[in-house]
Amino acid sequence: MLTNTLKLAWRNLTAGGWYSVLNVGGLAVVLAVSVLLLWWVKDELTFDRFHPAADRIYRINSRHGTGADEQYWQSCPAPIGVAAMSGRVPGIEKATRLAGLYDFNSLRAGNQTYAEKSNDLGYADENFLDVFGGFRVLYGNIAQPFPTPNSVVLTEAMALKYFGTANAVGKTLTVVDSNRVFSVGAVLADLPDNSSYHRKIIFPMSLRKRLFTGNGPWKLMDDDWGNFSFATYVKVAPGVDPARVAKTLTDIQNKARNTSEPGQLSTYTTQALTTLHLYEPDGHDTGLQQVRMMGLIALLLLSIGCINYVNLTTARATRRAREVGVRKVVGAESGHLMGQLLVESLLTLALSLVLAVGLIQLMIPFYRDLTGKTLGFSLLDPQVWLFLVGALLVTLLLAGVYPALLIARFDPIRSLRGRGVTGSQAGLRRVLVVTQFALATGLIFSTLVIGNQLSFLQKRELGFNKTHIFTIQTNDKTEAFRKALANESSVEHTASATTELTSGMGSTSDTEWDEKTPGRNFMMNQMSVSHNFVQDMGMTLVAGRNFREGKADSLSFIVNETAIRDMGISNPIGKRFKLHDWNGQIIGVVKDFVFSSAREKVPPTILFLRPEWNGTLYVRATGQNTKQALATAERIWKQNSPQYPFEYRFLDDAYDQLYKAEQRTGQLFRFFAGIAILISCLGLFGLAAYTAEQRTKEIGVRKVLGASIPSIVGLLSKDFLTLVGVAIVIASPVAWWAMNNWLHEFAYQISIEWWVFALAGLLAVGIALLTVSFQSIRAALMDPVKSLRSE
């Protein structure tokens, strides 16, 4: 019985001709894209959940300021970690600290020197593997990853890079800056994509303590309450309220610091490990909104594909009306017929799924490039099969059940007369076409808005000139290197600062000024610069003057416009300003300059002169001499620091990285909109062909009576274009609402203009017209004699 059913299903599928091709091909495309997108969504939602006790691990965040000045940081001072690990806080089972490493980045193995990215290096307490529990140790002791004070932990990729073998325990690495030798204490399996922690070379926190040189009144790292550069994680006991843990840590800080100004103290909050990737420290769900958006798009694409299948299948129902009528007359029951039709749908969907798997394999390089993820999409993975079978069953429910139920319920009398499809069923097809094109139009509209926002971000005024500038990390030789390059003909200007603009500045609330409201406390960005930085970077002074060379302005400050507004200072030039222990005055106000994502407002910023803090050199090449300037910089570098590899980065590239997430969103929407349009057009193409076929005799009669080809094309196209017009009317307000919410995530944003609606509508109408016109013109050009004879 089953064999006969399958044979019959295959015969009907192959007899469908290009209708079957459209069904199988359209479903394969949407299944491939939807499965990939849902796989990405799954990956995003499972971040950090591979740790055994992930639901009981929390990061300690710090909150600074109040009201409009309130800020949340994902870090806290070292003593908070000490308190958490001491056993003094009820409810904490274990605690550990992680920190970035900015003291050095050049390492040597054998005779080869490597310059690593700062983001790949870090510090960790001895027990960090025990607290998290999900990082897999390939070689070494999980309980003692740093067996000696000069040990280092590597990931497998780093071990292979440095030593050519994963089992690198006992092998040595040398820190070029200090010539200190470290032995590999443990090798971890490469950290998964869905881990919030991505350090690849990890040094013991005890090294960070040894390198600590003091900070104001604090001489030991574990006593330093002013350095918020440690990520502290606690594992709480089952049933413990993490908010009480945070309150206890805040009380410990308040007692230890015993300050008379409560506004100067931080308060601490907890954030679940499983929310770190999708939520900001203040609880804002920025990442989760994008995941929801992409999940919704996957479902919309799948819906468009299912609508196609339903439309094409029900459109062809009249061809099977007599078959169904005959089978019912000879005794076939509706349940049996429905089962037969479901098997046909399942066969179609199975073929589509097989083709989709092939498409997924072809799309994986594009997927990896677009998302930055190393997709583990293997047919040997049980989770992959769950996804594929799940997608098959969902598609069968959405697309296969209704056509089977519709055809199986045909009235045998009407079916034998060739009238299987009723007007209500044709009406349903029109509703589905409207739905399909409404979804496609919404994606077109969203793509245009996202493209305009990205264009606005890339073209907006930055407050300085970044043309032909590259940066070099020079550490303690910045000033000498700057002077050596300043006299080169290919170099227009050289300046220096603490760090690269987009890499993030240090922040502080340790400030005082005239007219400050008592008890007020908020964070300000701080950056040391060379005396010529403001001028040579093309920044605009709106008041006051620039720094002068030498020590004359060592207690002078230049602040940005936002700082003046937030501080509430009137006539700021010459006013007293204190930063840390430096009591000086404001000598200039610089126009706000951009150094962070467009989702954030430009923060208050202080510039000052501390040459010994400057570790980044800014070099502006003259005109077309960028290559010569780079060659000159490399030559001087090798003369002065031959032990370090020469590395640089263009400021243009650094700023592009600020908008990388938005650029990916734009690329995804363009891709998805293209897929939606393609699938919608396939369905419209099939329906237009079916309509033209059904009206063959009518077209022949009209031509015999003198109807022109344009009038026939208009007749066949009118109904479809009306449906597309209705889809545009429905889609526009919904898309506007969605995109308006998306734009609210940006501190600087465009307004949605009327022409975006018009252009999205024109594109949808134009695409639909081209699709329908092909079949309409083909039908209009048929010989009327043949058309009438065929009837």
DRENVEX-142894 format. One line per field, with one value per residue (C-alpha): x negated, y negated, z negated; residue in one letter; residue number from 1. Coordinates in pm, whole numbers. Layout:
BEGIN
u = [X:...]
v = [Y:...]
w = [Z:...]
type = [A:...]
seq = [NUM:...]
END
This chain:
BEGIN
u = [0:-272:-478:-182:-116:-478:-477:-160:-304:-621:-419:-209:-519:-699:-382:-363:-637:-761:-495:-682:-1013:-882:-748:-1061:-1305:-1119:-1085:-1450:-1570:-1353:-1432:-1807:-1801:-1553:-1741:-2071:-1911:-1737:-2067:-2224:-1936:-1985:-2355:-2285:-2030:-2263:-2557:-2748:-2494:-2756:-2888:-2743:-2616:-2554:-2222:-2401:-2694:-2666:-2891:-2924:-2847:-2901:-2661:-2788:-2609:-2239:-1953:-2067:-2430:-2377:-2610:-2655:-2990:-3053:-3349:-3441:-3755:-3988:-3890:-3532:-3669:-3882:-3575:-3374:-3648:-3710:-3402:-3272:-2969:-2686:-2555:-2870:-3012:-3303:-3428:-3694:-3825:-3916:-4093:-4228:-4600:-4743:-5094:-5243:-5133:-5455:-5552:-5836:-5850:-6187:-6314:-5970:-5808:-5432:-5233:-4896:-4577:-4506:-4161:-4325:-4531:-4407:-4458:-4260:-4261:-4393:-4041:-3873:-3837:-3680:-3426:-3306:-3344:-3266:-3610:-3760:-4121:-4306:-4642:-4738:-4567:-4222:-4264:-4604:-4627:-4909:-5141:-5409:-5394:-5534:-5279:-5047:-4734:-4684:-4397:-4461:-4484:-4751:-4947:-4950:-5047:-5343:-5468:-5308:-5151:-4846:-5031:-5243:-5254:-5603:-5705:-5817:-5705:-5899:-5741:-5948:-5900:-6048:-6229:-6035:-5995:-5667:-5597:-5268:-5071:-4759:-4603:-4229:-4011:-3933:-3656:-3320:-3156:-2880:-3118:-3132:-3493:-3734:-4084:-4331:-4642:-4577:-4827:-4786:-4635:-4940:-5144:-4901:-4962:-5340:-5318:-5092:-5281:-5027:-4732:-4706:-4673:-4652:-4984:-4854:-4624:-4388:-4343:-4279:-3919:-3972:-4055:-3739:-3909:-3820:-3532:-3428:-3212:-3042:-2877:-2596:-2442:-2105:-1816:-2032:-1905:-2189:-2060:-2144:-2496:-2536:-2401:-2653:-2941:-2824:-2818:-3172:-3294:-3120:-3272:-3620:-3625:-3433:-3393:-3188:-3052:-2805:-2789:-3152:-3075:-2962:-2682:-2696:-2448:-2450:-2391:-2332:-2605:-2345:-2232:-2574:-2567:-2220:-2171:-2362:-2479:-2186:-1941:-1869:-1804:-1989:-2123:-1800:-1607:-1828:-1788:-1410:-1424:-1626:-1408:-1100:-1257:-1330:-965:-851:-1068:-939:-583:-646:-772:-471:-232:-394:-337:26:98:-61:90:444:413:345:632:870:643:691:1061:1173:916:1049:1410:1351:1169:1450:1716:1539:1528:1221:1272:1167:922:747:728:595:329:227:201:6:-242:-280:-342:-587:-775:-792:-913:-1166:-1314:-1320:-1498:-1763:-1823:-1824:-2101:-2310:-2239:-2336:-2675:-2726:-2616:-2833:-3134:-2900:-2735:-3069:-3186:-2860:-2816:-3177:-3084:-3252:-2939:-2937:-2667:-2749:-2502:-2666:-2541:-2209:-2106:-2132:-1889:-1651:-1656:-1606:-1327:-1166:-1174:-1025:-737:-663:-659:-434:-188:-197:-198:-91:218:448:404:451:764:900:854:970:1298:1389:1753:1743:2026:1859:1523:1643:1777:1432:1548:1346:1229:1484:1477:1389:1080:974:1031:796:525:569:535:216:71:142:-23:-323:-387:-317:-602:-829:-742:-809:-1156:-1222:-1115:-1332:-1632:-1599:-1573:-1871:-2074:-1991:-2085:-2420:-2488:-2408:-2646:-2929:-2889:-2813:-3054:-3306:-3451:-3797:-3970:-4060:-4188:-4525:-4583:-4728:-4808:-5097:-5120:-5460:-5443:-5723:-5900:-5614:-5774:-6107:-5931:-5705:-5999:-6182:-5882:-5796:-6075:-5992:-5859:-5584:-5447:-5227:-5165:-5237:-5055:-5017:-4758:-4693:-4513:-4346:-4026:-3791:-3961:-3794:-3932:-3964:-3682:-3680:-3449:-3743:-3685:-3611:-3532:-3398:-3017:-2994:-2672:-2760:-2729:-2703:-2894:-2922:-3179:-3397:-3626:-3990:-4275:-4628:-4736:-5038:-5032:-4952:-4683:-4376:-4522:-4679:-4371:-4165:-3948:-3768:-3815:-3492:-3649:-3993:-4324:-4531:-4799:-5150:-5458:-5653:-5548:-5365:-5027:-5081:-4792:-4573:-4267:-4069:-3715:-3448:-3113:-2923:-3142:-3066:-2692:-2693:-2905:-2684:-2978:-2920:-3217:-3448:-3779:-4006:-3777:-3932:-3922:-4067:-4136:-4260:-4536:-4599:-4450:-4449:-4223:-4023:-4203:-3986:-3660:-3674:-3378:-3236:-3423:-3298:-3486:-3209:-2913:-2623:-2404:-2575:-2580:-2919:-3028:-3192:-3565:-3877:-4208:-4532:-4911:-5082:-5341:-5442:-5088:-5089:-5131:-4966:-5117:-4894:-5060:-4896:-5049:-5075:-4829:-4910:-5224:-5058:-5260:-5583:-5486:-5417:-5751:-5930:-5751:-5846:-6209:-6235:-6051:-6300:-6588:-6455:-6256:-6381:-6257:-5893:-5693:-5573:-5196:-4962:-4593:-4421:-4177:-3923:-3923:-3892:-3580:-3432:-3454:-3228:-2946:-3023:-2706:-2490:-2668:-2597:-2233:-2216:-2376:-2141:-1834:-1944:-1998:-1667:-1473:-1622:-1519:-1168:-1127:-1261:-1024:-728:-799:-818:-474:-334:-489:-318:19:-5:-79:216:448:336:391:742:834:690:1028:1124:797:854:1208:1090:815:1058:1284:994:840:482:188:146:514:485:164:338:640:428:199:463:585:235:119:430:332:-23:116:321:8:-184:90:87:-291:-386:-257:-378:-726:-739:-657:-924:-1195:-1108:-1164:-1494:-1611:-1538:-1837:-2067:-2161:-2202:-1946:-1769:-1400:-1196:-1100:-791:-997:-1111:-749:-713:-1035:-956:-609:-741:-999:-734:-497:-775:-898:-543:-468:-779:-690:-327:-396:-611:-324:-67:-261:-323:50:141:-95:62:235:612:693:478:623:982:899:738:1066]
v = [0:-243:-156:-226:-556:-664:-564:-763:-1061:-1050:-1023:-1327:-1524:-1456:-1521:-1867:-1997:-2343:-2386:-2119:-2286:-2616:-2442:-2239:-2519:-2791:-2581:-2472:-2833:-2947:-2634:-2683:-3049:-3000:-2704:-2895:-3200:-2998:-2819:-3162:-3256:-2931:-3006:-3358:-3234:-2964:-3195:-3079:-2806:-2534:-2600:-2338:-2590:-2880:-2961:-3029:-3236:-3615:-3902:-4194:-4522:-4869:-5162:-5520:-5850:-5915:-6034:-6163:-6101:-5731:-5484:-5108:-4935:-4564:-4578:-4663:-4719:-4435:-4448:-4351:-4026:-3980:-4021:-3778:-3514:-3562:-3378:-3697:-3719:-3475:-3284:-3290:-2943:-3055:-3371:-3466:-3768:-3826:-4130:-4261:-4272:-4597:-4584:-4401:-4223:-4091:-3730:-3516:-3140:-3015:-3268:-3388:-3702:-3757:-4072:-3971:-4174:-4307:-4147:-3804:-3841:-3855:-3783:-3536:-3414:-3064:-2921:-3059:-2716:-2574:-2858:-2841:-2467:-2466:-2538:-2206:-2140:-1935:-1925:-2026:-2024:-2191:-2251:-2416:-2580:-2808:-2564:-2833:-3215:-3236:-3009:-3085:-2913:-2887:-2778:-2495:-2733:-2940:-2630:-2516:-2863:-2895:-2538:-2337:-2097:-2111:-1944:-2246:-2201:-2281:-2474:-2833:-3174:-3497:-3838:-4061:-4380:-4242:-3931:-3736:-3365:-3181:-2810:-2673:-2537:-2421:-2410:-2471:-2356:-2652:-2851:-2809:-3087:-3115:-3207:-3564:-3504:-3493:-3539:-3304:-3367:-3389:-3495:-3453:-3740:-3715:-3861:-4154:-4209:-4207:-4458:-4694:-5017:-5194:-5421:-5734:-5630:-5259:-5074:-4720:-4598:-4423:-4748:-4969:-5094:-5342:-5102:-4951:-4715:-4373:-4149:-3965:-3652:-3478:-3137:-3155:-2867:-2734:-2954:-3254:-3596:-3754:-4105:-4040:-3939:-4269:-4463:-4296:-4380:-4743:-4758:-4612:-4885:-5162:-5043:-5006:-5349:-5533:-5844:-6140:-6189:-5907:-6033:-5931:-5566:-5303:-5058:-4703:-4491:-4134:-4018:-3652:-3493:-3371:-3732:-3892:-3855:-3994:-4247:-4562:-4604:-4839:-4568:-4706:-4417:-4558:-4222:-4035:-4279:-4191:-3818:-3860:-4054:-3784:-3506:-3689:-3731:-3356:-3283:-3543:-3388:-3043:-3181:-3330:-2993:-2813:-3067:-2995:-2625:-2668:-2908:-2694:-2372:-2506:-2680:-2342:-2182:-2212:-1983:-1714:-1778:-1499:-1257:-1322:-1294:-959:-816:-926:-777:-440:-443:-634:-806:-1165:-1044:-815:-1091:-1336:-1084:-1042:-1419:-1460:-1199:-1401:-1716:-1530:-1402:-1754:-1894:-1613:-1683:-2053:-1976:-1764:-2048:-2295:-2099:-2131:-2504:-2541:-2385:-2634:-2926:-2844:-3057:-3351:-3288:-3281:-3599:-3776:-3666:-3611:-3268:-2937:-2744:-2388:-2264:-1896:-1624:-1410:-1651:-1533:-1896:-1960:-1675:-1808:-2141:-1987:-1750:-2030:-2261:-1982:-1919:-2290:-2343:-2039:-2180:-2530:-2435:-2073:-2021:-2286:-2192:-1823:-1898:-2128:-1884:-1579:-1758:-1834:-1756:-1459:-1600:-1940:-1770:-1559:-1877:-2040:-2282:-2168:-2511:-2752:-3132:-3136:-2926:-3165:-3445:-3273:-3273:-3649:-3694:-3486:-3690:-4010:-3860:-3744:-4079:-4268:-4075:-4135:-4507:-4536:-4390:-4627:-4924:-4807:-4758:-5115:-5260:-5061:-5162:-5530:-5507:-5344:-5609:-5879:-5724:-5694:-6051:-6231:-6490:-6326:-6647:-6580:-6475:-6103:-6108:-5939:-5869:-5545:-5458:-5263:-5126:-5252:-5198:-5389:-5517:-5729:-6073:-5967:-5789:-6090:-6325:-6086:-6075:-6445:-6549:-6297:-6445:-6180:-6268:-6573:-6556:-6332:-6338:-6102:-6000:-5742:-5512:-5491:-5696:-5403:-5169:-5332:-5586:-5558:-5707:-5875:-6050:-6192:-6549:-6886:-7225:-7562:-7573:-7196:-7094:-6936:-6558:-6538:-6252:-6138:-5970:-6159:-6014:-6110:-6097:-6223:-6378:-6551:-6931:-6937:-6666:-6891:-7100:-6823:-6599:-6881:-6931:-7261:-7480:-7664:-7857:-7917:-7794:-7483:-7332:-7475:-7258:-7187:-7178:-7512:-7346:-7034:-7146:-7273:-7097:-7103:-6964:-6892:-7069:-6784:-6814:-7185:-7121:-6835:-7022:-7330:-7569:-7917:-8101:-7798:-7943:-8003:-7824:-7591:-7222:-6935:-6588:-6332:-6519:-6773:-7109:-7328:-7523:-7487:-7654:-7538:-7383:-7151:-7069:-6723:-6454:-6101:-5799:-5556:-5379:-5585:-5403:-5611:-5984:-6158:-6141:-6423:-6413:-6570:-6612:-6681:-6657:-6352:-6244:-5940:-5803:-5824:-5484:-5546:-5743:-5909:-5962:-6163:-6098:-6374:-6334:-6028:-5935:-5692:-5391:-5589:-5708:-5348:-5232:-5512:-5433:-5066:-5153:-5378:-5117:-4844:-5075:-5153:-4841:-4548:-4297:-4396:-4333:-4652:-4686:-4970:-5040:-5305:-5521:-5476:-5100:-5153:-5365:-5111:-4860:-5085:-5024:-4660:-4532:-4779:-4694:-4326:-4407:-4599:-4315:-4061:-4268:-4318:-3945:-3852:-4111:-3967:-3615:-3731:-3910:-3611:-3365:-3602:-3649:-3273:-3237:-3528:-3388:-3054:-3213:-3440:-3139:-2952:-3252:-3291:-2920:-2933:-3231:-3099:-3086:-3432:-3578:-3414:-3555:-3904:-3897:-3783:-4076:-4320:-4354:-4486:-4318:-4605:-4581:-4205:-4249:-4515:-4287:-3999:-4222:-4445:-4201:-4112:-4474:-4558:-4289:-4423:-4773:-4644:-4470:-4799:-4981:-4711:-4677:-5047:-5138:-4810:-4849:-5215:-5115:-4842:-5061:-5357:-5136:-5017:-5375:-5465:-5245:-5512:-5834:-5987:-5884:-5977:-6056:-5832:-6042:-5995:-5902:-5580:-5459:-5568:-5400:-5073:-5070:-5147:-4870:-4621:-4723:-4725:-4378:-4240:-4403:-4253:-3911:-3915:-4088:-3803:-3557:-3818:-3911:-3545:-3474:-3787:-3686:-3339:-3267:-3301:-3020:-2779:-2911:-2851:-2516:-2394:-2458]
w = [0:-101:207:431:253:299:668:725:537:747:1070:978:879:1207:1404:1248:1479:1404:1130:937:1015:875:565:492:581:391:78:97:101:-190:-391:-341:-442:-728:-876:-864:-1023:-1294:-1360:-1417:-1650:-1844:-1877:-2008:-2262:-2398:-2479:-2789:-2864:-2809:-3161:-3401:-3660:-3422:-3589:-3919:-3789:-3796:-3696:-3937:-3757:-3901:-3890:-3901:-3936:-3973:-3755:-3416:-3517:-3591:-3416:-3441:-3393:-3343:-3580:-3937:-4150:-4251:-4624:-4537:-4397:-4706:-4926:-4710:-4733:-5106:-5235:-5401:-5170:-5254:-4957:-4741:-4678:-4458:-4290:-4038:-3849:-3487:-3343:-3016:-2951:-2814:-2962:-2662:-2344:-2185:-2255:-2128:-2080:-1963:-1710:-1600:-1746:-1740:-1805:-1946:-1969:-2316:-2304:-2283:-2602:-2958:-3326:-3537:-3895:-3959:-4009:-3696:-3530:-3845:-3875:-3516:-3465:-3093:-2948:-2839:-2937:-2675:-2852:-3205:-3542:-3555:-3929:-3881:-3538:-3662:-3839:-3880:-3909:-3556:-3388:-3098:-2963:-2585:-2367:-2124:-1826:-2003:-2102:-1739:-1623:-1861:-1888:-1610:-1859:-2083:-2373:-2459:-2839:-2964:-2651:-2701:-2577:-2625:-2680:-2454:-2657:-2979:-2851:-3116:-3034:-3091:-3067:-2936:-3230:-3045:-2700:-2657:-2371:-2147:-2309:-2136:-1934:-2193:-2475:-2604:-2705:-2413:-2554:-2388:-2601:-2975:-3238:-3617:-3816:-4042:-3753:-3737:-4109:-4062:-3775:-3974:-4042:-4262:-4197:-4410:-4775:-4688:-4676:-4627:-4350:-4590:-4785:-4482:-4494:-4212:-3926:-3773:-3529:-3671:-3568:-3884:-3865:-4156:-4173:-4426:-4620:-4498:-4607:-4696:-4589:-4384:-4467:-4837:-4735:-4545:-4845:-5077:-4840:-4825:-5207:-5223:-4986:-5180:-5506:-5354:-5191:-5465:-5251:-5365:-5012:-4928:-4570:-4523:-4597:-4349:-4403:-4270:-4082:-3952:-3596:-3510:-3299:-3050:-2980:-2923:-2547:-2480:-2760:-2854:-3215:-3273:-3166:-2819:-2576:-2272:-2155:-2219:-2000:-1703:-1773:-1783:-1457:-1281:-1420:-1295:-950:-936:-1012:-756:-485:-574:-558:-214:-90:-238:-82:253:210:105:392:662:528:496:834:993:800:1098:1297:1034:982:1218:1071:722:844:1012:710:480:708:702:323:210:-126:-199:-467:-221:41:-215:-319:46:91:-233:-112:210:3:-220:87:229:-101:-147:198:108:-218:-43:202:-91:-264:51:66:-301:-228:55:-164:-468:-354:-295:-634:-815:-648:-728:-1090:-1198:-1331:-1257:-1172:-1304:-1064:-1021:-924:-1191:-1457:-1614:-1671:-1296:-1229:-1493:-1312:-968:-1074:-1274:-972:-757:-998:-1045:-671:-625:-877:-727:-360:-315:-528:-381:-9:-97:-300:-27:260:59:-21:341:421:666:883:918:963:1257:1415:1372:1102:805:687:542:537:167:239:515:263:20:289:326:-50:-45:243:47:-262:-65:100:-222:-383:-84:-74:-446:-396:-104:-318:-611:-383:-252:-604:-731:-425:-482:-851:-766:-503:-759:-1013:-763:-636:-961:-1095:-1328:-1469:-1326:-1004:-988:-627:-563:-935:-1065:-1425:-1578:-1931:-2045:-2423:-2602:-2287:-2155:-2178:-2027:-1743:-1684:-1653:-1417:-1183:-1205:-967:-693:-366:-335:-679:-725:-1101:-1397:-1729:-2021:-2279:-2548:-2308:-1970:-1966:-1901:-2150:-2448:-2692:-3064:-3270:-3608:-3850:-4045:-3928:-4086:-3935:-4024:-4032:-4093:-4270:-4608:-4604:-4226:-4070:-3709:-3489:-3239:-2975:-3011:-2761:-2763:-2432:-2284:-2278:-1903:-1908:-1884:-1603:-1397:-1419:-1269:-1576:-1625:-1931:-2010:-2297:-2448:-2311:-2238:-2458:-2441:-2409:-2725:-3089:-3097:-3041:-3252:-3475:-3192:-3053:-2732:-2759:-2499:-2462:-2629:-2939:-2967:-2934:-3184:-3437:-3410:-3380:-3240:-3082:-3135:-3015:-3312:-3557:-3814:-3731:-3930:-3786:-4037:-4228:-3951:-4039:-3727:-3496:-3175:-2885:-2592:-2479:-2178:-1958:-2032:-1840:-1778:-1913:-2003:-1844:-1712:-1963:-2233:-2284:-2282:-2649:-2847:-2775:-2927:-2737:-2923:-2887:-3035:-2773:-2977:-2937:-2559:-2395:-2057:-1771:-1509:-1171:-891:-549:-291:-4:206:9:-231:-113:-143:-492:-598:-456:-638:-965:-932:-861:-1168:-1375:-1282:-1364:-1713:-1809:-1598:-1855:-1792:-1472:-1301:-1316:-1223:-1166:-958:-1148:-868:-932:-1306:-1257:-1018:-1304:-1516:-1270:-1197:-1367:-1174:-847:-907:-976:-648:-453:-611:-528:-168:-136:-300:-103:216:116:22:355:549:382:409:779:832:679:875:1192:1134:1057:1363:1581:1429:1484:1844:1900:1751:1969:2296:2470:2344:2473:2813:2839:2740:3003:3273:3177:3217:2870:2876:2705:2449:2351:2295:2093:1884:1835:1706:1495:1336:1071:955:937:733:484:468:407:114:-20:-9:-201:-471:-493:-509:-858:-1010:-858:-967:-1326:-1330:-1177:-1396:-1702:-1555:-1495:-1858:-1950:-1803:-1978:-1630:-1370:-1049:-1019:-790:-485:-269:35:-137:-133:229:342:158:316:665:636:525:806:1065:965:966:1303:1461:1322:1436:1769:1895:1875:1983:2297:2374:2351:2553:2835:2879:3210:3136:3381:3182:2854:2969:3130:2807:2628]
type = [M:L:T:N:T:L:K:L:A:W:R:N:L:T:A:G:G:W:Y:S:V:L:N:V:G:G:L:A:V:V:L:A:V:S:V:L:L:L:W:W:V:K:D:E:L:T:F:D:R:F:H:P:A:A:D:R:I:Y:R:I:N:S:R:H:G:T:G:A:D:E:Q:Y:W:Q:S:C:P:A:P:I:G:V:A:A:M:S:G:R:V:P:G:I:E:K:A:T:R:L:A:G:L:Y:D:F:N:S:L:R:A:G:N:Q:T:Y:A:E:K:S:N:D:L:G:Y:A:D:E:N:F:L:D:V:F:G:G:F:R:V:L:Y:G:N:I:A:Q:P:F:P:T:P:N:S:V:V:L:T:E:A:M:A:L:K:Y:F:G:T:A:N:A:V:G:K:T:L:T:V:V:D:S:N:R:V:F:S:V:G:A:V:L:A:D:L:P:D:N:S:S:Y:H:R:K:I:I:F:P:M:S:L:R:K:R:L:F:T:G:N:G:P:W:K:L:M:D:D:D:W:G:N:F:S:F:A:T:Y:V:K:V:A:P:G:V:D:P:A:R:V:A:K:T:L:T:D:I:Q:N:K:A:R:N:T:S:E:P:G:Q:L:S:T:Y:T:T:Q:A:L:T:T:L:H:L:Y:E:P:D:G:H:D:T:G:L:Q:Q:V:R:M:M:G:L:I:A:L:L:L:L:S:I:G:C:I:N:Y:V:N:L:T:T:A:R:A:T:R:R:A:R:E:V:G:V:R:K:V:V:G:A:E:S:G:H:L:M:G:Q:L:L:V:E:S:L:L:T:L:A:L:S:L:V:L:A:V:G:L:I:Q:L:M:I:P:F:Y:R:D:L:T:G:K:T:L:G:F:S:L:L:D:P:Q:V:W:L:F:L:V:G:A:L:L:V:T:L:L:L:A:G:V:Y:P:A:L:L:I:A:R:F:D:P:I:R:S:L:R:G:R:G:V:T:G:S:Q:A:G:L:R:R:V:L:V:V:T:Q:F:A:L:A:T:G:L:I:F:S:T:L:V:I:G:N:Q:L:S:F:L:Q:K:R:E:L:G:F:N:K:T:H:I:F:T:I:Q:T:N:D:K:T:E:A:F:R:K:A:L:A:N:E:S:S:V:E:H:T:A:S:A:T:T:E:L:T:S:G:M:G:S:T:S:D:T:E:W:D:E:K:T:P:G:R:N:F:M:M:N:Q:M:S:V:S:H:N:F:V:Q:D:M:G:M:T:L:V:A:G:R:N:F:R:E:G:K:A:D:S:L:S:F:I:V:N:E:T:A:I:R:D:M:G:I:S:N:P:I:G:K:R:F:K:L:H:D:W:N:G:Q:I:I:G:V:V:K:D:F:V:F:S:S:A:R:E:K:V:P:P:T:I:L:F:L:R:P:E:W:N:G:T:L:Y:V:R:A:T:G:Q:N:T:K:Q:A:L:A:T:A:E:R:I:W:K:Q:N:S:P:Q:Y:P:F:E:Y:R:F:L:D:D:A:Y:D:Q:L:Y:K:A:E:Q:R:T:G:Q:L:F:R:F:F:A:G:I:A:I:L:I:S:C:L:G:L:F:G:L:A:A:Y:T:A:E:Q:R:T:K:E:I:G:V:R:K:V:L:G:A:S:I:P:S:I:V:G:L:L:S:K:D:F:L:T:L:V:G:V:A:I:V:I:A:S:P:V:A:W:W:A:M:N:N:W:L:H:E:F:A:Y:Q:I:S:I:E:W:W:V:F:A:L:A:G:L:L:A:V:G:I:A:L:L:T:V:S:F:Q:S:I:R:A:A:L:M:D:P:V:K:S:L:R:S:E]
seq = [1:2:3:4:5:6:7:8:9:10:11:12:13:14:15:16:17:18:19:20:21:22:23:24:25:26:27:28:29:30:31:32:33:34:35:36:37:38:39:40:41:42:43:44:45:46:47:48:49:50:51:52:53:54:55:56:57:58:59:60:61:62:63:64:65:66:67:68:69:70:71:72:73:74:75:76:77:78:79:80:81:82:83:84:85:86:87:88:89:90:91:92:93:94:95:96:97:98:99:100:101:102:103:104:105:106:107:108:109:110:111:112:113:114:115:116:117:118:119:120:121:122:123:124:125:126:127:128:129:130:131:132:133:134:135:136:137:138:139:140:141:142:143:144:145:146:147:148:149:150:151:152:153:154:155:156:157:158:159:160:161:162:163:164:165:166:167:168:169:170:171:172:173:174:175:176:177:178:179:180:181:182:183:184:185:186:187:188:189:190:191:192:193:194:195:196:197:198:199:200:201:202:203:204:205:206:207:208:209:210:211:212:213:214:215:216:217:218:219:220:221:222:223:224:225:226:227:228:229:230:231:232:233:234:235:236:237:238:239:240:241:242:243:244:245:246:247:248:249:250:251:252:253:254:255:256:257:258:259:260:261:262:263:264:265:266:267:268:269:270:271:272:273:274:275:276:277:278:279:280:281:282:283:284:285:286:287:288:289:290:291:292:293:294:295:296:297:298:299:300:301:302:303:304:305:306:307:308:309:310:311:312:313:314:315:316:317:318:319:320:321:322:323:324:325:326:327:328:329:330:331:332:333:334:335:336:337:338:339:340:341:342:343:344:345:346:347:348:349:350:351:352:353:354:355:356:357:358:359:360:361:362:363:364:365:366:367:368:369:370:371:372:373:374:375:376:377:378:379:380:381:382:383:384:385:386:387:388:389:390:391:392:393:394:395:396:397:398:399:400:401:402:403:404:405:406:407:408:409:410:411:412:413:414:415:416:417:418:419:420:421:422:423:424:425:426:427:428:429:430:431:432:433:434:435:436:437:438:439:440:441:442:443:444:445:446:447:448:449:450:451:452:453:454:455:456:457:458:459:460:461:462:463:464:465:466:467:468:469:470:471:472:473:474:475:476:477:478:479:480:481:482:483:484:485:486:487:488:489:490:491:492:493:494:495:496:497:498:499:500:501:502:503:504:505:506:507:508:509:510:511:512:513:514:515:516:517:518:519:520:521:522:523:524:525:526:527:528:529:530:531:532:533:534:535:536:537:538:539:540:541:542:543:544:545:546:547:548:549:550:551:552:553:554:555:556:557:558:559:560:561:562:563:564:565:566:567:568:569:570:571:572:573:574:575:576:577:578:579:580:581:582:583:584:585:586:587:588:589:590:591:592:593:594:595:596:597:598:599:600:601:602:603:604:605:606:607:608:609:610:611:612:613:614:615:616:617:618:619:620:621:622:623:624:625:626:627:628:629:630:631:632:633:634:635:636:637:638:639:640:641:642:643:644:645:646:647:648:649:650:651:652:653:654:655:656:657:658:659:660:661:662:663:664:665:666:667:668:669:670:671:672:673:674:675:676:677:678:679:680:681:682:683:684:685:686:687:688:689:690:691:692:693:694:695:696:697:698:699:700:701:702:703:704:705:706:707:708:709:710:711:712:713:714:715:716:717:718:719:720:721:722:723:724:725:726:727:728:729:730:731:732:733:734:735:736:737:738:739:740:741:742:743:744:745:746:747:748:749:750:751:752:753:754:755:756:757:758:759:760:761:762:763:764:765:766:767:768:769:770:771:772:773:774:775:776:777:778:779:780:781:782:783:784:785:786:787:788:789:790:791]
END
